[in-house]
Amino acid sequence: MRSAAFALDRNPVLCSVLMPKAMRAPLLTLKFLLSTLAAVAVAYYAIGSINLSGLLPSNWTAADVIRQRCPVRLVRPEWVNGFDQRGILFDWAVTETKARLAAVSTLWVLAVSFFIWQHWRKTSHETKA
């Protein structure tokens, strides 16, 4: 059994009746805005979820504090160099923030590229039909 979306993609008459060309550009704009808002929300959470504050035990290492307070991380504490433990904590927080923002930005670019490709494919298909 075929779905309605499959029939809509394969039949240019149904596609032109149910979704006129005038609606496609605003739909692309809406997808762009929604993906941008989602990326901003995820970036805000990604930055805010790094929390290294609080009391530190007397026999602590930066790696132990990072592992205890940030269980989800992209950068291993061992990868960050520093002169002392507090410097390693600060440098790790900055590096982790940059890594998370780079991941969110990459996913956003991929999503927007997919939407543009999808829009281009549908409009080029209509010009051939």
N, C-alpha and C positions, 0 to 999 in steps of 0.2 A: 504494500500500500504506500503510495507516494504522499508526501506531505504537501501542504498548500504552498510553502516556501519554494519547494522544488518546482511545482507547476508554475509559480510566478516567475522564477528565473528562466525557465525554458520556453515560456510562451510570451513573445513580444507584445501580443495584443493585450493579454491580461496585464502585463507589466505596465503598458502605457495607460491602460484604463484605471488600474488601482493605484498607481504611483506616477503621476505626471512628472514631466521634467522639471517643472517649477518647484516641486517639493523636494527634489533630490539635493539641491545645494543647501537649503535650510537644514535638511536632515544630516548632511555632512558637518555643517556648522554645529549642530546640536551634539553630535557624537564627539566632535573636537572639544567642545566646552565641557561635556560630562567627563571625558577622559582627563582633561586638564584639572578639573575640580577633584576628581578621585586621586590624581597624582599629588596634588597639593595636600590633600588630607592624609595620604599615606606618608608623605615626606614630613609633615608636622608630627605624626605619631612616631616616625622613625627617629627623629631628632629628640623628641621628648622622652622616649623610652630608655635613653642612655642616662642612668642615674648612678653616679659613683659617690654621692654625698653620704654623710653619716659618720658615726664613730668608727675609728680604725683600731684594730687590736694592736698590742705592743709588738708582737712578732709577726708582722704582715709583710707580704710581698705584693707588688702591684698585680701580678698575674692571679694571685689568690683572690684579691678583692674584685678584680674584673670578672673572674669566673663565678664568684658567688653572687654578685649584684647584677650581672648582665648575662643570663644564660644563653640568649640568642645573640650571636655576634658574627660578623663577616671577617673581622681581622683578629688573628690570634695575638694574645698579649706578647708572645715571644718574638713576634715580628717587629715590634716597636723598640727602638733604642732610646736610651736616656741616661742622664748622669746620676739621677737618684730615683727613688720609688715614686715620689710625687710627680716628677717630670715625666716618668713613664705613664702614670695615670692620665695626666693632662694630654700628652701626645697621643695616647691610645684613643682617648675620647674624640679628639679632633680627627684622627685618621678614620675611626669608625663612622663618624658623622659623614665625612666625605665619601666613604665607600657606600654607605646606605643611600646617600643622595645620588650617587652615580648609578646605582642599581635602579632606583626609582626613575631617574631620567632616561635610562636605557629602555626600560619597559614602556615609558610614555612615548618615546620616539617610535618604538616598534608598533604600538597600538595606533598611533596617528598615521604611520606609514601604511598599515594594513587598511585603515579606513579610506585613505586616499586611493590606494590601489584598488580597493573594492569599488569605490565611486568611479574611478577611471575605467575599470573593466565593464561596468554596467553602461556607462555612457558610450564607450566605443562599440559595445555590442549593439546598441540601438542604432548607431549610425550605419552599421553594416546591414541591419535588417530592413 
